Amino acid sequence: MTESTKAVPPSPDITAVLVLADGTLFWGYGFGREGDTVGEVCFNTSITGYQEILTDPSYAGQIITFTFPHIGNVGANIEDTETRTPAARGLVVREDVTEPSSYRSTSHLCDWAESMNLIGISGIDTRKLTRHIRAVGAPTGVIAYNKDGVFDIPSLLAKATAWPGLKGMDLAKDVSRTQIEKWDGTRWTIADGYGSLTNIRAHVVAVDYGAKDNILRCLAETGAAVTVVPATASFEEIMAHKPDGIFLSNGPGDPAATGEYALPVLKDLINTGLPIFGICLGHQLLALAFGGKTYKMKQGHRGANHPVQDLRSGKVEITSMNHGFSVDGDSLPKNVKISHISLFDKTVCGIECTDKPIFSVQQHPEASPGPQDSFYLFEQFMDMIVKSKAA
Ligand SMILES: NC(=O)CC[C@H](N)C(=O)O
């Protein structure tokens, strides 16, 4: 369906509408749960991995537009998830979701979406919507799905304009585990499925700001027995586990708003001299703890083909990304160097401390979905831990 500014559905079979806060309407067909949902409308350019994307807790508060037109072709299963319950607010797709075709599929994407409480809209000119998002910067929007095809557009518009936006929003503690969890699962292989850690080399405490499971699997893959602690864990609670290294996870929302409980803990952790590795929100929080600043990007980076350069080696890695905030490189103190940059827009993608074994990256080295070029970062972290244990 094409965009229309008139509040009357352009055809009688319409069952859903996407209403942006600026009044732009996109009519389409609903799937998943009936009802309405509000959030920041972003876009992801990945060609594969829609289920991993939809279950990445970093998408809390966001409606995801998939620029790849065929979403749902391989159905859904219970394995390709990054957390049990998706935090994303909804999804926008181009084509109708067709019958699944994959030996690994256990359900239709529409049924899975409904069981997960997700609201979807198909039949949208996602190219036009993406160009709109690029022009105006991630807008707020509402998807409403109603099989009767009757929509109260003024009230949906009011809902979209009333939503405060992600800037200043702390969502990490909403998606974080509330209980401590031991993790020893390793990555999936086609021969054996998921495995478990056999040769423990070190003990890592991972602070869960909204961690993707594959990050924990990658840590275990390098030999880390992982204890996952809630986002609000205190310095003393973390240190009581006697970690050999600390991991700071990805997560949703504005890092500056998350700082209230995270930063005092991170400042103390930095002073322990223990190896620390952060990914995405963890990277942004680490930069803040060092005294740096973060800012909201216009449209963010979300996809599985983002080129990042490692400034130390000059090598380029193709990475998976999902972030709407970024670290301001000019705000970093002298002992924190920029190690990686985005080759799309030169934004900061990695930092390292020159006098402590601490580093972090903006990209997602755990992929899921996406290329695995950056997996070496997990190995780099384990090498640091092994060295620090030997010292
Ligand atoms: N994937 C993430 O950890 C995202 C970090 C942060 N919420 C951002 O949007 O920039």
The ligand as an SDF file (V2000), in Angstrom:
LIG
                    3D

 10  9  0  0  0  0  0  0  0  0999 V2000
   22.7790   -2.6010   20.7220 N   0  0  0  0  0  0  0  0  0  0  0  0
   22.9650   -1.7560   21.7090 C   0  0  0  0  0  0  0  0  0  0  0  0
   23.5510   -2.0590   22.7500 O   0  0  0  0  0  0  0  0  0  0  0  0
   22.3790   -0.3830   21.5360 C   0  0  0  0  0  0  0  0  0  0  0  0
   22.9300    0.6560   22.4480 C   0  0  0  0  0  0  0  0  0  0  0  0
   22.0700    1.8970   22.5770 C   0  0  0  0  0  0  0  0  0  0  0  0
   20.7830    1.5760   23.1100 N   0  0  0  0  0  0  0  0  0  0  0  0
   21.9520    2.5740   21.2300 C   0  0  0  0  0  0  0  0  0  0  0  0
   20.9100    2.5380   20.6290 O   0  0  0  0  0  0  0  0  0  0  0  0
   22.9150    3.1440   20.7400 O   0  0  0  0  0  0  0  0  0  0  0  0
  1  2  1  0
  2  3  2  0
  2  4  1  0
  4  5  1  0
  5  6  1  0
  6  7  1  0
  6  8  1  0
  8  9  2  0
  8 10  1  0
M  END
$$$$
